[in-house]
Amino acid sequence: MIQIFGGGAHAGRRLDLQDFLVIPAGAASFDQALAMTADVYRAAGEIMAARGKLRGVADEGGWWPEFRSNIEALDTLVEAIERAALAPGDDVGIAIDVAASQFHKDGRYHLAADGVELETEELVELLAGWCRVYPILSVEDPVAENDDPGMALFTTRVGDWVQVIGDDYLVTSADRVAAAADRGACNAVLLKPNQAGTITETKATLDAARKARWRTIVSARSGETEDVTIVHLAVGWNAGQLKVGSFSRSERMAKWNEGLRIESTLGAGASFAGWHHR
């Protein structure tokens, strides 16, 4: 799960959503997954530069865009996938990190890029509509971290075909995962060792997620170093997915390159890159 466009806190809040990412679901190996991502990343940069939309590089290495709306980011990402000669949804899907807590105030959601203020139900319907129109495979933190009804509602709306991730909502907590599973909120959890505080607590959260039959994603955080421990955790735990930022910046590429080294040692058949792992 690799960032192509940064938004929210990662890019001066030029866009409301924090991350627009790709999932190379059609890749047969980790090596191929990164090659596909490189093609999409390069194509996205070329499109933005040609249109005067490229401002620079965001905090986690994705492009820092000058888009007029959140929809323009989705449209451009689909175009970049197609320019890379890949099929949107089949070869490469889209993931979005909404990070809705960042634009939640006084009980409403303020989408500055789109010029609207929404109630929980309206935001849920907006995001669900995007999931129906675009090849979105995964949505992270679609509502604010304290919006339990909203998270359950969104999971009910799209959870049969979209991965609904809790990050700020679950904070790598086994107890929070168990409680969310009981209320039907989320079907996947982001696992951040330096959010939980210890590897033991992170593993407990992984176990709680598996008990709930959820997907799991080992993840880096903002302000990372070049330490690659989490890549080994993703492989050793067979987490299925890895999210460490974009396809640039040394602290991000160190982790993707470690994944390549691990695959080279174990063989492509042992790769954790496959989207279909449960």
N, C-alpha and C positions, 0 to 999 in steps of 0.2 A: 504494500500500500504506500504509494510514493507521491508526494506533493508535486503538482505542476504549477499551480497558482497559489500564492499566499494571500491571505486577506485578514480581516479582523486585527487582532493584536500582533500578528506576524508581519503586517505590512501597513502600518500606520492607519488602520481602519478604513482603507480605501474601499474595501468591500465589507459587507456585514459578516458573511460566512468566513470562517477562519482558514479552511483548507479546501482546495479542489484537487482531488488526487485521482490516480489511476490504479486499477487492479488488473494486472496482466493475466486474466483468468484462463486464457487459452494457451499459455506457455507450458511446454513439456518439461522444462527444467528451470532452475534458478538463473542460469546463464542466459537462457533465451528470454526469461522475464525481464532481466535488466537490459538486454539488447532492445527489446520492444519498447521499454520505457524510455531509453535513450532516444529512440526515433521520435516518440511522441513529444518528449521534452524539447528536442531540437526544433520540431515542426511548430510547436506552440510559440517558441521564441521568435521564429521567422515570421509567423503570422502577425504577432504583436508588433514587431519592429517595423514591418512593412506598413502597418496601419497607424504608426505613431502611438501605440498603446503601451509600450514597454518603458517602465520607469526604472527598473533595476532588478535586484535580487532581494527577496524577502528574507526574514530572519532564519528560516529553516531551509533556504536554498532554492525554493520555487521562484518563478518569475513574479515580480511585483508589478501588477497591472494597473492600467488607467481605464478600466471598464466603467461604463455608465450605469450598469445594473448587475445584479447577481445572475440574471438570465444570460447576459452577454458572456459571462465567464463560462457557463455551461455550454452555450452554443460554440464558443471558440474551442473548448476542450474537445467536443465531438468533432469539429473540423480538423483539429490537430491529429486526432486518432486516424481519421480518414486520410489526411495528407501523408501520414506515415504508412499508408497502404495496409491498414489494419481495420478489422470490422468492429465497430462500436458494439459493446455488449457481448460479442462472441470471443474475439481476441482480447479486447481490452474494455473493461467496465470502468465506471466512475464511482468514486467514493467522495462524500462531502462530510467535513467536520463543521457542523453548524455553530457549535460553541455558543448556544443561544443565551447562556447566562450573561454574555458580554453585551447583549443589546436588550436585556430584560430590565424594565424599570417601572415601578408603580403598577405592577400587575399586567403590563402590556409589553409587547415585543415591537421595538422600534427599528424598522429596516430603513436606514438612512439612504442607502444606495437606490432603493426603490421608492422612497418617499411615502411609506405607509406605516401605520401603527395597527397591530393586530392583537386580538384576543387569542388565547391558547388554541381554541378550536379552529380559528382562522389560519393560524400558522401551521397547524397540523394538516389542514386541507391543502394549503399552499405547497408544503413539502411533499405530501402524498401525490399531488398533481405532478410535480416535477418527476417523481419516481415513475409515474406512468408514462411520461413523455420522453424522458431521457434514460439512457442505459445505466441507471444508478443501482449499484449492487449493495451499497453500504451507506448508512447515515449515522453520524456520531453526534451525541448530545443535541437532538433536534429541539428540545425544550430546555428550560432553565433547570439547574441542579436541584431546586426545591419544588419543582412542578411535577409531583407524583401522578396526578390525574392525566396531565398532558403526555407524560411518557407512556403510560399504559394505553392511552387513546391512540397515540401514534403507532405503537407496537401492534395494536389490534388492526389498525388500518393497513399496514404494509408488511407486518412481520412474517407473513407466509412466503414472501418472495424477496424481501430486503433484509439485510443484516442491520439490526438496530443496536448501536453500541452505546454503552454508558462509560463515560470518562469522568468528567466533573461530577456526574450524577452518582458514580459508584466509588470513585477514588481508591481503586484497588483494595477494596474491603470485602472480605468474605461475608461478613454479616450483612452488608448492604446488598451484595449479590443475592443472598438467600431471601432477603426481604423483598427485593425487586422481583425475583422469580415468583414469589408467592402472589404478588399483585399483578402479574402479567406484564411487567414493564421491562423492556429490553429483551434481546436474545443473544447478546454478545457483550464481552467486557474487554476493555483495554487494560493491560497488565503493565504497570510501571513500577519497577523495584524501588526507585528513589522517590516514589510517591507513597508507597506503603511503608518504606523505611528499612525493611529487611527482606532478604530472599525468602525466608520462612513464611512471612506474611503474604508475600506475593504468590508463593506456591499454594497457600491455603485458599487464596482467592481463585486461582486456577482450578483447584479441586472443587470448590463450591460451584463454579461455572459448569464444570463437567457434570456434576450431580444434577444441575438444572438442564443439562443437554444443550448448553449454549456454545457458541463459537468463542474462541479466545484469540487475542492479538497481543503479542509482546510489543511494547512501544518504548521509544525514547521520549525525551521531553525537550522543551526549549532550553537553551543554554547548555547543551551537551558538551562532553569532552570526546576524545577519540577512543575511549574505552569501548571494547567490543563484547563485553560480557553478555549483554542481552541477546546477542545473536546466538551464542551458545545455549542460552536458556531456551530460546525459541526452538532450536533444533532438539535439545535434550528433552524438553517437555512435549515435543511434537505439537506445539501450539497451533500450527497451521498457517499463521499469518505473522508478518513483521511490519512494523511501521516506524521508520526512523527519520522522517523528513523527506527531503527532495534528492534529486540526482546531481547535486553539486554541494560544495562546502566540505572541507576535509573531515569534520566530525561526523558528517552523514555518510560520505563515501567510504570512510574507514569501515563502517558496519556492513554496507553492501558488499565491499570487497572481501570482508571476512566470510560472508555467506558464500561467495564464489570459492574461496579457499576450502571451506568445509565441504561444499559439494564436490570439488575436485578430489578431495580425500575419500569421501564416502560413496561417490557416484550419484548420478542424476536420480536414480531410483529412490535414494534416501532423502531427496530434497524436501524441505518443508514449504516449497513455493506453491503447491497445488491448492487452488481455491476450494476444491471439493473435499478436502480433509475436514472431518468433523471431530 
